[in-house]
């Protein structure tokens, strides 16, 4: 059943609301990231150990004390239990000099202690991991908002949006306690646990919300499990943020960490085996992109549950790189192979603008990090460093942007770029055509090549002010349009392309391209719908408009040339008649 307009409006409002929460959390984290990553500013880990898996106040078991931990000086030893004054205090990024209050428990005895974390060296790969995670979150957030806004009508796309928004809404681990907003952190914690569960719903419903076989069974029963997991997650974090730990509900998360990624991969493989033709190709791309991301998450969860046989920093580097590759493949497949079928007209100019903004933001981030890590006490040296960085950005940005734009054009718009070159070549050659009928046939053929065989029909103005069909490769086109027809009036009034499908849904043509000579409508071309079902992009319409303006000028030039030839013929005839008249008069006078 197609969603109502009210549902779509409410859905889009929800997408924007969650996206704003994710963006706010990202901004809080990014604002404090440079300081957190710099050696000598962050407090080192106080202890190693996990939850005490007993119901009650949130308690951690100390399994080891890192060298230099102030807890050792406070008399804490492995085996002791710790409770932070702040319910989620363990996950705040403490700075050197900040005081952390907690309670140490040994047997039946407990005592409250205050410690000041000492400086620690940044773990290996910290900066690389942070940059890859941040880039992945930004791209994921952008894709989720894009999909959610464009395709609220399909359940599969809605669940993909939910999963992407939940992944992007991350707890700001780089921020100190004072920078955290409690309710935002609570939302981030809850939705992070549900992101993989939502991804499974996407795999079940893709591509048309009509799964068959085992996926149909999953569609019937899995939403109940998703509701159960959502309720458990909400209960768990309400208790955790209130200072209490629930071990039974936490066990659900440990099971889901393995079961949900595996279920997603199995479901996508089942969908791939059931599909044929184009849907099968799309599922191959989804398996290659989202499958890579999910497999990396699964590997990370297994590594964590096994006690990190691969060191956490190295595992993070490998898995973040794999996830970033998966996101890149997904973006490529969406833009190049239309695996999500957005029905979206992607303007190359818009893509290039986004690429330029990303590059500029990357330069600014690099500038920020270099300024932080290469800090000078001398103000003059700091100013000199800033000037050098600004000059480097200015000199390299334009060249780098051009290179990236060429790559984007080749990857995402390669076929259309070749067709655009062919259309430009026709426009240049059409100036040498000396027959209007040949020009009409060549123009229709050129439009067909540009649109990939969508079909076209050319109309030119006749002596009665209407427009009569000359050549056509599109069936069902009328022989003539009158001077007061809606299509003709719209193009005369605005001089721009007119989308017939928006005004005349029953029309076999999709768009009308005017051929204008100054303010006169010389004629127009009706173009059929694209064979892939997508609308024409704005830049494609602009290219057709420009080409047809040149064709209109060519027709006008041919008409002027024909009139000149007619005038020359009349002059020759006049001269002949004049000569004959003079001869006759001379003979008359002689006689």
C-alpha positions as CSV (number, residue, x, y, z in Angstrom):
1,X,0.0,0.0,0.0
2,X,1.4,3.4,-1.0
3,X,2.1,5.7,2.0
4,X,-0.2,8.7,2.4
5,X,1.0,12.3,2.1
6,X,0.7,12.7,5.8
7,X,2.9,9.7,6.5
8,X,5.5,10.9,4.0
9,X,5.6,14.3,5.7
10,X,5.9,12.8,9.1
11,X,8.6,10.4,7.9
12,X,10.7,13.2,6.4
13,X,10.3,15.2,9.6
14,X,11.6,12.3,11.5
15,X,14.5,11.8,9.2
16,X,15.5,15.4,9.5
17,X,15.2,15.3,13.3
18,X,17.4,12.2,13.7
19,X,19.9,13.6,11.2
20,X,20.1,16.8,13.3
21,X,20.8,14.7,16.4
22,X,23.5,12.8,14.6
23,X,25.0,16.0,13.2
24,X,25.0,17.6,16.7
25,X,26.8,14.6,18.2
26,X,29.3,14.6,15.4
27,X,30.0,18.4,15.9
28,X,30.5,17.9,19.6
29,X,32.9,15.0,19.0
30,X,34.8,16.8,16.2
31,X,35.2,20.0,18.2
32,X,37.1,18.2,20.9
33,X,38.8,15.6,18.7
34,X,42.0,17.6,18.0
35,X,42.7,18.0,21.7
36,X,41.8,14.4,22.4
37,X,44.2,13.1,19.8
38,X,47.1,15.3,20.8
39,X,49.7,13.6,23.0
40,X,49.9,14.9,26.5
41,X,46.4,16.3,26.9
42,X,44.3,13.2,27.4
43,X,44.2,11.2,30.6
44,X,45.3,7.6,30.3
45,X,43.0,4.6,30.9
46,X,42.5,4.1,34.7
47,X,42.1,0.4,34.5
48,X,41.3,-2.6,32.2
49,X,38.2,-4.6,32.8
50,X,34.5,-5.0,32.0
51,X,31.1,-5.0,33.7
52,X,30.5,-6.9,36.8
53,X,27.7,-9.1,35.4
54,X,25.4,-8.9,38.4
55,X,22.2,-7.0,38.6
56,X,22.5,-3.8,40.5
57,X,24.5,-0.5,40.5
58,X,26.7,-0.3,37.5
59,X,30.0,-1.8,38.6
60,X,33.3,-2.7,36.8
61,X,35.8,-5.4,37.6
62,X,39.5,-4.4,37.6
63,X,41.4,-7.1,35.7
64,X,44.6,-5.1,35.3
65,X,46.1,-1.6,36.0
66,X,48.0,0.1,33.2
67,X,51.5,1.5,34.1
68,X,51.2,4.9,35.8
69,X,47.5,4.5,36.7
70,X,46.6,6.7,39.7
71,X,44.4,3.9,40.9
72,X,47.5,1.9,41.9
73,X,48.6,4.7,44.2
74,X,45.1,4.8,45.7
75,X,45.4,1.2,46.7
76,X,43.3,-0.4,44.0
77,X,44.4,-3.9,42.9
78,X,43.2,-6.3,40.2
79,X,40.0,-8.0,41.4
80,X,38.6,-4.9,43.0
81,X,35.3,-3.4,41.9
82,X,34.7,0.2,40.8
83,X,31.6,2.4,40.6
84,X,31.8,5.9,38.9
85,X,29.9,8.8,40.4
86,X,28.7,9.6,36.9
87,X,26.4,6.7,35.5
88,X,28.3,6.6,32.2
89,X,31.5,8.3,33.5
90,X,33.8,5.6,32.2
91,X,33.1,6.7,28.6
92,X,33.8,10.4,29.0
93,X,37.1,11.6,27.6
94,X,39.0,12.8,30.7
95,X,41.7,15.5,30.3
96,X,44.9,15.8,32.3
97,X,44.2,17.6,35.5
98,X,40.5,16.7,35.7
99,X,39.3,14.9,38.8
100,X,37.4,11.6,38.5
101,X,35.3,10.5,41.5
102,X,34.5,6.8,42.0
103,X,34.0,4.2,44.7
104,X,36.4,1.3,45.1
105,X,34.9,-2.0,46.5
106,X,36.8,-4.9,48.0
107,X,34.7,-7.6,49.5
108,X,32.3,-6.0,52.0
109,X,34.4,-2.8,52.2
110,X,34.0,0.3,50.0
111,X,35.7,3.6,49.9
112,X,35.3,6.7,47.8
113,X,38.4,8.0,46.0
114,X,39.3,10.9,43.8
115,X,42.0,10.4,41.2
116,X,43.6,12.7,38.6
117,X,44.4,10.8,35.3
118,X,47.9,11.2,34.1
119,X,48.9,12.0,30.5
120,X,49.1,9.1,28.1
121,X,50.7,8.7,24.7
122,X,48.2,8.4,21.9
123,X,47.6,4.8,20.9
124,X,48.9,3.8,17.5
125,X,46.7,4.6,14.5
126,X,44.5,6.9,16.6
127,X,44.5,9.8,14.1
128,X,44.0,7.5,11.1
129,X,41.1,5.6,12.9
130,X,39.4,8.9,13.8
131,X,39.6,10.3,10.4
132,X,38.3,7.2,8.7
133,X,35.5,6.8,11.2
134,X,34.5,10.5,10.8
135,X,34.5,10.3,7.0
136,X,32.4,7.1,7.1
137,X,29.9,8.7,9.5
138,X,29.5,11.9,7.4
139,X,29.0,9.9,4.1
140,X,26.6,7.5,5.9
141,X,24.6,10.4,7.2
142,X,24.4,12.1,3.8
143,X,23.3,8.8,2.1
144,X,20.7,8.1,4.8
145,X,19.1,11.5,4.5
146,X,19.2,11.3,0.7
147,X,17.6,7.9,0.6
148,X,15.0,8.8,3.3
149,X,14.0,12.0,1.6
150,X,13.8,10.6,-1.9
151,X,12.2,7.2,-1.3
152,X,9.8,7.2,1.7
153,X,7.4,5.0,-0.4
154,X,9.4,1.7,-0.1
155,X,9.8,-0.1,3.2
156,X,13.3,-1.4,2.2
157,X,14.6,2.1,1.6
158,X,13.0,3.3,4.8
159,X,14.8,0.7,6.8
160,X,18.1,1.4,5.0
161,X,17.6,5.1,6.0
162,X,16.9,4.1,9.7
163,X,20.0,1.9,9.8
164,X,22.2,4.7,8.2
165,X,20.9,7.4,10.6
166,X,21.4,5.1,13.6
167,X,25.0,4.3,12.5
168,X,25.8,8.0,12.1
169,X,24.3,8.9,15.5
170,X,27.4,8.0,17.5
171,X,28.3,8.7,21.2
172,X,30.9,11.6,21.2
173,X,33.8,9.7,22.8
174,X,36.3,12.6,22.3
175,X,34.3,15.1,24.4
176,X,34.9,15.7,28.1
177,X,32.1,15.2,30.6
178,X,31.1,18.9,30.6
179,X,30.5,18.8,26.8
180,X,28.1,15.9,26.9
181,X,24.3,16.4,26.6
182,X,22.6,13.6,28.5
183,X,19.5,13.0,26.4
184,X,21.5,13.2,23.2
185,X,23.9,10.6,24.6
186,X,21.0,8.4,25.6
187,X,19.5,8.6,22.1
188,X,22.9,7.8,20.5
189,X,23.4,4.8,22.7
190,X,19.9,3.3,22.0
191,X,19.9,3.7,18.3
192,X,23.5,2.4,17.9
193,X,22.3,-0.9,19.3
194,X,19.4,-1.0,16.8
195,X,21.3,-0.2,13.6
196,X,22.2,-3.8,12.6
197,X,18.7,-4.9,13.4
198,X,17.3,-2.3,11.1
199,X,19.7,-3.4,8.4
200,X,18.3,-6.9,8.5
201,X,14.8,-5.5,7.7
202,X,16.3,-3.8,4.6
203,X,17.7,-7.1,3.5
204,X,14.4,-8.8,4.0
205,X,12.3,-6.3,2.0
206,X,14.7,-5.3,-0.8
207,X,14.0,-4.6,-3.6
208,X,10.2,-4.3,-3.8
209,X,8.9,-5.2,-0.4
210,X,7.6,-8.5,-1.7
211,X,10.0,-11.2,-0.5
212,X,9.5,-14.8,-1.3
213,X,10.6,-18.1,0.3
214,X,12.5,-17.9,3.5
215,X,12.6,-14.1,3.3
216,X,8.8,-14.0,3.3
217,X,8.8,-16.1,6.5
218,X,11.4,-13.7,8.0
219,X,9.2,-10.7,7.0
220,X,6.3,-12.2,9.0
221,X,8.2,-13.0,12.2
222,X,11.4,-10.8,12.3
223,X,9.5,-7.5,13.0
224,X,8.4,-9.0,16.3
225,X,12.0,-9.8,17.2
226,X,13.0,-6.3,16.2
227,X,10.3,-4.9,18.5
228,X,11.6,-7.1,21.3
229,X,15.1,-5.9,20.8
230,X,14.0,-2.3,20.7
231,X,12.2,-2.7,24.0
232,X,15.1,-4.5,25.6
233,X,17.5,-1.9,24.4
234,X,15.4,1.0,25.7
235,X,15.0,-0.7,29.1
236,X,18.7,-1.5,29.3
237,X,19.9,2.0,28.7
238,X,17.2,3.6,30.8
239,X,18.6,1.6,33.7
240,X,22.3,2.1,32.7
241,X,21.9,5.9,32.5
242,X,20.2,5.7,35.8
243,X,23.3,3.9,37.3
244,X,22.1,0.3,37.2
245,X,23.2,-2.7,35.2
246,X,20.9,-5.4,33.8
247,X,23.0,-8.5,32.8
248,X,20.1,-10.4,31.2
249,X,19.4,-7.6,28.8
250,X,23.1,-7.1,28.1
251,X,23.2,-10.8,27.0
252,X,20.8,-10.0,24.2
253,X,23.3,-7.5,22.8
254,X,26.1,-10.1,22.9
255,X,24.0,-12.5,20.9
256,X,22.9,-9.9,18.4
257,X,26.4,-8.8,17.8
258,X,27.0,-12.1,16.1
259,X,23.6,-13.2,15.0
260,X,22.4,-10.0,13.2
261,X,25.3,-9.5,10.9
262,X,25.2,-13.2,10.0
263,X,21.5,-13.0,9.4
264,X,21.9,-9.9,7.1
265,X,24.5,-11.7,5.0
266,X,22.4,-14.9,4.7
267,X,19.3,-12.9,3.8
268,X,21.1,-10.9,1.1
269,X,22.5,-14.1,-0.4
270,X,19.0,-15.6,-0.4
271,X,17.7,-12.5,-2.2
272,X,20.5,-12.8,-4.7
273,X,19.7,-16.5,-5.4
274,X,16.0,-15.7,-5.9
275,X,16.6,-12.7,-8.2
276,X,17.1,-12.7,-12.0
277,X,18.2,-10.1,-14.4
278,X,18.8,-6.5,-13.3
279,X,17.7,-7.1,-9.6
280,X,20.4,-9.8,-9.4
281,X,23.1,-7.4,-10.5
282,X,21.9,-4.8,-8.0
283,X,22.1,-7.4,-5.2
284,X,25.6,-8.3,-6.2
285,X,26.6,-4.7,-5.7
286,X,24.8,-4.6,-2.4
287,X,26.5,-7.7,-1.3
288,X,29.9,-6.3,-2.3
289,X,29.3,-3.0,-0.5
290,X,26.9,-3.4,2.5
291,X,28.1,-7.0,2.8
292,X,31.7,-5.8,3.3
293,X,30.6,-3.3,5.9
294,X,28.5,-5.9,7.8
295,X,31.3,-8.5,7.6
296,X,33.8,-6.0,9.0
297,X,31.3,-5.3,11.9
298,X,31.0,-9.0,12.5
299,X,34.7,-9.5,12.6
300,X,35.1,-6.6,15.0
301,X,32.5,-8.0,17.3
302,X,34.1,-11.4,17.3
303,X,37.5,-9.9,18.0
304,X,36.0,-7.9,21.0
305,X,34.2,-10.9,22.4
306,X,37.3,-13.0,22.2
307,X,39.3,-10.6,24.3
308,X,41.0,-8.7,21.4
309,X,43.5,-11.4,20.1
310,X,44.2,-8.7,17.5
311,X,45.0,-5.4,19.3
312,X,42.1,-3.0,19.4
313,X,43.9,-0.2,17.6
314,X,45.2,-2.4,14.7
315,X,41.8,-4.1,14.4
316,X,40.2,-0.7,14.3
317,X,42.5,0.4,11.5
318,X,41.8,-2.7,9.4
319,X,38.1,-2.7,10.0
320,X,37.6,1.1,9.5
321,X,39.5,0.8,6.2
322,X,37.2,-2.1,5.1
323,X,34.1,-0.2,6.1
324,X,35.3,2.9,4.2
325,X,35.9,0.8,1.1
326,X,32.4,-0.7,1.4
327,X,30.9,2.8,1.7
328,X,32.8,3.9,-1.3
329,X,31.7,0.9,-3.4
330,X,28.1,1.6,-2.2
331,X,28.2,5.3,-3.3
332,X,29.7,4.2,-6.6
333,X,27.0,1.6,-7.2
334,X,24.2,4.0,-6.3
335,X,25.5,6.8,-8.6
336,X,26.9,4.7,-11.5
337,X,24.6,1.6,-11.5
338,X,21.5,3.0,-9.8
339,X,21.2,0.0,-7.4
340,X,18.6,1.8,-5.3
341,X,16.5,3.2,-8.2
342,X,15.9,6.6,-6.7
343,X,14.2,8.0,-9.8
344,X,16.6,10.9,-9.2
345,X,17.9,13.4,-11.7
346,X,21.5,13.9,-10.6
347,X,23.0,17.1,-11.9
348,X,26.7,17.0,-12.6
349,X,27.1,20.6,-11.4
350,X,25.6,19.6,-8.1
351,X,27.9,16.6,-7.7
352,X,30.9,18.8,-8.5
353,X,29.8,21.4,-6.0
354,X,29.5,18.7,-3.3
355,X,32.9,17.3,-4.2
356,X,34.4,20.8,-4.0
357,X,32.8,21.3,-0.5
358,X,34.2,18.0,0.7
359,X,37.7,18.9,-0.5
360,X,37.5,22.3,1.1
361,X,36.4,20.7,4.4
362,X,39.2,18.2,4.2
363,X,41.7,21.0,3.7
364,X,40.2,22.8,6.7
365,X,40.4,19.7,8.9
366,X,44.0,19.2,7.8
367,X,44.8,22.8,8.6
368,X,43.2,22.4,12.1
369,X,45.1,19.2,12.9
370,X,48.5,20.6,11.7
371,X,48.0,23.7,13.7
372,X,47.2,21.7,16.8
373,X,50.1,19.2,16.4
374,X,52.7,21.7,15.2
375,X,52.0,24.3,17.9
376,X,54.6,27.0,18.4
377,X,55.1,29.2,21.4
378,X,56.3,32.0,19.2
379,X,53.3,33.9,17.8
380,X,55.3,34.9,14.7
381,X,56.0,31.2,13.9
382,X,52.4,30.3,14.4
383,X,51.3,33.1,12.0
384,X,53.9,31.9,9.4
385,X,52.6,28.3,9.7
386,X,49.0,29.5,9.1
387,X,50.1,31.6,6.1
388,X,51.9,28.6,4.6
389,X,48.9,26.3,5.1
390,X,46.5,28.9,3.6
391,X,48.8,29.4,0.6
392,X,49.0,25.6,0.1
393,X,45.2,25.3,0.2
394,X,44.8,28.2,-2.2
395,X,47.3,26.9,-4.7
396,X,46.3,23.2,-4.6
397,X,42.6,23.3,-4.2
398,X,41.7,24.4,-7.7
399,X,44.0,21.9,-9.4
400,X,42.9,19.0,-7.1
401,X,39.2,19.9,-7.6
402,X,39.6,19.7,-11.4
403,X,41.2,16.3,-11.1
404,X,38.5,15.0,-8.8
405,X,35.8,16.4,-11.1
406,X,37.3,14.6,-14.1
407,X,37.3,11.3,-12.1
408,X,33.7,11.8,-11.0
409,X,32.6,12.7,-14.5
410,X,34.3,9.5,-15.9
411,X,32.9,7.2,-13.1
412,X,29.4,8.4,-12.8
413,X,28.6,10.1,-16.1
414,X,30.9,8.4,-18.6
415,X,28.2,7.3,-21.1
416,X,26.4,10.6,-20.9
417,X,29.7,12.5,-21.4
418,X,30.3,10.5,-24.6
419,X,26.8,11.2,-25.8
420,X,27.3,14.9,-25.0
421,X,30.4,15.0,-27.1
422,X,28.5,13.3,-29.9
423,X,25.7,16.0,-29.6
424,X,28.3,18.7,-29.7
425,X,29.9,17.2,-32.8
426,X,26.5,17.1,-34.5
427,X,25.9,20.8,-33.7
428,X,29.2,21.7,-35.3
429,X,28.5,19.6,-38.4
430,X,24.9,20.8,-38.8
431,X,26.1,24.3,-39.8
432,X,27.2,22.8,-43.1
433,X,23.9,21.1,-44.0
434,X,22.2,22.9,-47.0
435,X,18.9,21.0,-47.0
436,X,16.2,21.7,-44.3
437,X,14.8,18.2,-44.7
438,X,18.2,16.6,-44.2
439,X,18.8,18.8,-41.2
440,X,15.6,17.7,-39.6
441,X,16.4,14.0,-40.1
442,X,19.9,14.5,-38.8
443,X,18.7,16.4,-35.7
444,X,16.2,13.7,-34.8
445,X,18.9,11.0,-35.1
446,X,21.3,13.1,-33.0
447,X,18.7,13.5,-30.2
448,X,18.0,9.7,-30.4
449,X,21.7,9.0,-29.9
450,X,21.9,11.4,-27.0
451,X,18.9,9.9,-25.2
452,X,19.9,6.3,-25.8
453,X,17.1,5.6,-28.3
454,X,14.3,7.2,-26.3
455,X,12.7,8.5,-29.6
456,X,12.0,12.0,-30.8
457,X,9.7,14.0,-33.1
458,X,10.6,17.3,-34.7
459,X,8.0,20.0,-35.5
460,X,8.5,23.2,-37.5
461,X,6.3,26.3,-37.8
462,X,4.1,26.4,-40.9
463,X,2.5,29.3,-42.8
464,X,-0.6,29.2,-40.6
465,X,1.3,29.7,-37.3
466,X,1.0,26.1,-36.2
467,X,3.7,23.5,-36.0
468,X,3.8,20.5,-38.4
469,X,5.7,17.3,-37.8
470,X,8.7,16.7,-40.1
471,X,10.6,13.6,-38.8
472,X,9.8,11.3,-36.0
473,X,11.2,8.1,-34.4
474,X,8.6,8.3,-31.5
475,X,5.3,6.6,-32.1
476,X,2.0,8.2,-31.3
477,X,2.9,11.8,-32.1
478,X,0.3,14.1,-33.6
479,X,0.8,15.5,-37.1
480,X,0.3,19.1,-36.1
481,X,0.1,21.4,-33.1
482,X,-2.0,24.5,-33.4
483,X,-0.8,28.0,-32.4
484,X,-2.9,28.0,-29.3
485,X,-1.9,24.5,-28.1
486,X,-0.7,24.3,-24.4
487,X,2.7,23.0,-25.4
488,X,3.3,25.8,-27.9
489,X,2.0,28.5,-25.6
490,X,4.2,27.3,-22.7
491,X,7.4,27.3,-24.9
492,X,6.6,30.7,-26.4
493,X,6.0,32.2,-23.0
494,X,9.0,30.8,-21.2
495,X,11.4,29.7,-23.9
496,X,12.4,26.7,-21.9
497,X,11.9,23.0,-22.0
498,X,8.4,21.8,-21.0
499,X,8.0,18.5,-19.2
500,X,4.9,16.9,-20.7
501,X,4.7,14.1,-18.1
502,X,4.1,16.6,-15.4
503,X,1.2,18.2,-17.2
504,X,0.0,15.5,-19.7
505,X,0.7,12.1,-18.0
506,X,-0.9,10.2,-20.9
507,X,1.6,11.7,-23.5
508,X,4.0,9.3,-25.1
509,X,6.6,12.1,-25.0
510,X,8.4,13.1,-21.8
511,X,9.7,16.5,-22.6
512,X,9.4,19.2,-25.2
513,X,12.6,21.1,-26.3
514,X,12.0,24.5,-28.0
515,X,13.9,25.7,-31.0
516,X,13.9,29.4,-30.6
517,X,15.3,32.2,-32.8
518,X,15.5,35.3,-30.6
519,X,11.8,35.5,-29.4
520,X,10.3,33.4,-32.2
521,X,9.5,29.7,-31.7
522,X,11.0,28.2,-34.9
523,X,9.9,24.7,-33.8
524,X,10.4,22.2,-31.1
525,X,11.4,18.6,-30.5
526,X,9.4,16.1,-28.4
527,X,11.6,13.6,-26.7
528,X,10.5,10.2,-25.3
529,X,11.1,9.0,-21.8
530,X,14.4,7.5,-20.9
531,X,14.5,3.7,-21.2
532,X,15.8,3.2,-17.6
533,X,12.7,5.0,-16.3
534,X,14.5,7.9,-14.7
535,X,13.8,11.5,-15.5
536,X,16.2,13.6,-17.5
537,X,18.8,15.4,-15.4
538,X,18.8,19.2,-15.4
539,X,22.2,19.3,-17.2
540,X,20.9,16.9,-19.9
541,X,17.9,19.1,-20.6
542,X,20.3,22.2,-20.7
543,X,22.4,20.4,-23.3
544,X,19.4,19.5,-25.5
545,X,18.1,23.1,-25.2
546,X,21.5,24.5,-26.3
547,X,21.7,22.1,-29.2
548,X,18.2,22.9,-30.4
549,X,18.9,26.6,-30.2
550,X,21.8,26.0,-32.6
551,X,19.6,23.9,-34.9
552,X,16.9,26.7,-34.9
553,X,19.6,29.1,-36.0
554,X,20.7,26.7,-38.7
555,X,17.1,26.5,-39.9
556,X,16.8,30.3,-39.9
557,X,20.1,30.5,-41.8
558,X,18.8,28.1,-44.4
559,X,15.5,30.0,-44.7
560,X,17.4,33.3,-45.1
561,X,19.7,31.6,-47.7
562,X,16.6,30.3,-49.5
563,X,15.0,33.8,-49.5
564,X,18.3,35.2,-50.8
565,X,18.2,32.7,-53.6
566,X,14.6,33.6,-54.4
567,X,15.5,37.2,-54.4
568,X,18.4,36.5,-56.7
569,X,16.1,34.5,-59.0
570,X,13.6,37.3,-59.1
571,X,16.3,39.8,-59.9
572,X,17.5,37.6,-62.7
573,X,14.0,37.2,-64.0
574,X,13.4,40.9,-63.6
575,X,16.6,41.7,-65.5
576,X,15.6,39.3,-68.3
577,X,12.1,40.7,-68.6
578,X,13.5,44.2,-68.5
579,X,15.9,43.3,-71.3
580,X,13.2,41.7,-73.3
581,X,11.0,44.7,-72.8
582,X,13.7,47.1,-73.9
583,X,14.4,45.0,-77.0
584,X,10.7,44.9,-77.8
585,X,10.4,48.7,-77.4
586,X,13.5,49.2,-79.6
587,X,12.0,47.1,-82.3
588,X,8.7,49.0,-82.1
589,X,10.5,52.3,-82.5
590,X,12.4,51.1,-85.6
591,X,9.2,49.9,-87.2
